[in-house]
Amino acid sequence: MIAIVRFADGRNFETVIFSLFGVAVLLLGAILVTTFRVHRWTVQRRGVEIHQRPEVPLTGLSHKAMVPFPDIAALRHARDVFRLCRPLQTARA
């Protein structure tokens, strides 16, 4: 930002500052829009199906995962649940 402001002379200094501010606001808005996701959990015969999609269309990919019931039941007797959850998080249907 400092390099851009140095090259601006006195006449277009405000234009450069407002342009940089506008770009920063647009980037922040884009980041905020892409973080909103919709989750749907459906109980199926084999296990729980998790479907995740973006709240705003065309701002990300949809993800699907199937977590079998035996994997869910195995968490009941686990001492280190976070270690067992890692494969469940990365599983894809």
N, C-alpha and C positions, 0 to 999 in steps of 0.2 A: 504494500500500500504506500509506503514511504517513497519507493522508487517512482510510482505513478504520479504522486503529488509533486515530486521534484520537477518533473517534466512539464507540469501544467504551469502556464504563465498566470499572471494576475487576473486576466479576463475570464478564463474558463476554470478557475480553481473550484468554484462552487459546483459547477457541472460535474467535475471529476469526483468530488466528495459525495454528492447526491447519487451519482451512478454507482459508486462503490457501496454505499449504504443500501441502495436498491438491490444490488446483486447479493449482498449478505442476507437481506430479508428473504429474497427468493430461495436461496439455498437453505435457510433455516425452515422455511415453509415446506420445501420439498422433503427435507429430512423428517419433519413432523408428520407429513401425509403418509410417508412410506412405513411409519412405525405402527399404524393402526391395522390390526388384523382381526379376523373373525374366526372363532374356533367352533367346531361342531363335533361332538362326541356321540357316536352311535354304537349301541350294544348289538353286536352281530352274533352269529352262532359260534364262530371261532374265537372271538375276543372283542376288544373295543377298537373301533375304527375312529381315528382322529383325522379330521379334515380341517386344514388351515388355509385361508385365502385372504387376500388383501381387502381392507374395507373400501378403499377407493380403487375402482377398476384401472387396470394397466399400470399399477405401481409396484408390482412384484409377482412372484410365482406362487402357485398353489402347491401345498404339500399334503400328502396322505401318508398315514402310517397305520399299521395294524398291530396291536399289542395283544398277544394271545393270553388267555386266562391263566395257563400255568406260569407264565412269566410274572403276572400280577400276584399270583398266590405265593410265588417264591420270595417276594419282598417281605412277606409276613415273618419269615424266620431269619431274615438277614441281619447281620450285625452292622455291616457297612452298606447302607442303602444307596448311597451316592455312587458307589462302585458298580452296583447292579443296575442302577438307572441309566448309566451311560449307554449300554447296548439298546435299551428301550428307546432312548432319544434318537439314536441314529438309525433305527430300523425303518425301512420303507416298505410300503405295501406293493 
